[in-house]
Amino acid sequence: GAVVSQHPSRVICKSGTSVKIECRSLDFQATTMFWYRQFPKQSLMLMATSNEGSKATYEQGVEKDKFLINHASLTLSTLTVTSAHPEDSSFYICSAPGPLGNEQFFGPGTRLTVL
Amino acid sequence: RKEVEQDPGPFNVPEGATVAFNCTYSNSASQSFFWYRQDCRKEPKLLMSVYSSGNEDGRFTAQLNRASQYISLLIRDSKLSDSATYLCVVMKGGRRALTFGSGTRLQVQP
């Protein structure tokens, strides 16, 4: 089946630094990718929709200037958490709709810990 | 009110038991429905899609009732390896983003 990779898998950083997370579709093209966030003991919440060649669409309450999304090619979307703070510590997961139907393929996730 | 509601559990059941999970969704425009499984600190993995006609995959049976906006998952002959969090998921169509329920934790005990 289709594969989505995410890098890095784990990040520990100091407060105030910026962190870039990459999401790649390895064997298919994805004009759209989704970024989710999951806090401990909570479910995944959609943060934004990444659109190849155009601006991302952010969900209500998600700061677009803090969570920068770039979808520069058909196989790569990046999420940059700018000036990260401890409350941004979370599990960030990307997904891409599969080429054939409704199925979504998830990356393995990035666990961000901001000290 | 959450868009997708699930009983958080946990459900603690012995091996071999049958267990049922329920889920309700609030947006009648939802078009596609799924059950995902998520293991601790991992990404969610698709367990099965859910259709109004009901569908079965081995020990797993899923059912959708559009009129009552209700989704169910039945697991028969539970295995230790079934221990996980089960996520009820809906998709509204259009841009294909998913809305997740908060998950139901299942612990199958020997």
Interface residues (C-beta under 8 A of the other chain):
Chain A: T32 F34 Y36 Q42 S43 L44 M45 L46 T49 T57 F91 I93 S95 P97 N102 E103 Q104 F106 G107 P108 G109 R111
Chain B: S32 F34 R41 K42 E43 P44 K45 L46 S49 L87 M91 R95 R96 A97 L98 T99 F100 G101 S102 G103
